[in-house]
């Protein structure tokens, strides 16, 4: 059961939330229907401070559609994840619960053990829709520096042996470009059953600072907060953080980030956590 996750949904899920919220509004003369695709290679898929690939690399990509005048968008995104399948043990619960028996033994009762990770799933598939208002297309002046993003995302794990891994999440994000000098952002995410560990909130605070020669300095701080404690059926709340430097060249984006979280003793394979560097190469078509 997944109780914690950071997804470029690549350097980190919290970084993407901040990046999406800070996307500037499109110009009024942009195409009405806008289709795009993206691909990324990363040394570690971190989502909210937790590795989804057992500290291994990931190949990620997706497709996006935007109806420009209304600011409506939809898309799909996928990444490999590290996962093990569940298995069954057969025991004699009546006499000796720790005694293993053959599956065809008349006294055998099946005890299903849940697999590590996503219980057999090797891919995360995210489906999302939302609204990012285009102030110019709406005829509203003076709000170009403000970006708003309201949306829904479905985390889906094909072939997972446990449906609790499949999670619904809603979010709202705000960012403001301060005269081109820096862009602070905030996003709030809510799930009524976050990976089978009760309802939870995720709050992300981000900052981007453009630098000369197409470099950008960025950082984020995230708070995962379950509505109930672990002893009452919820999860263990924790904080995650990241800081990095990105660079654009030749149509490609390069990012080097340092990502970590507190309460590192809560993580177990393949959900590794702790301070680590992540390097990502990505491109949008």
Helices and strands as residue ranges (DSSP letters): H 13-21, E 33-42, E 46-47, E 50-51, E 58-67, E 72-80, E 87-92, E 96-100, E 109-113, E 123-131, E 146-156, G 163-165, E 167-178, E 182-191, G 194-196, E 200-211, E 215-226, G 230-232, E 238-249, E 252-261, G 264-266, E 276-284
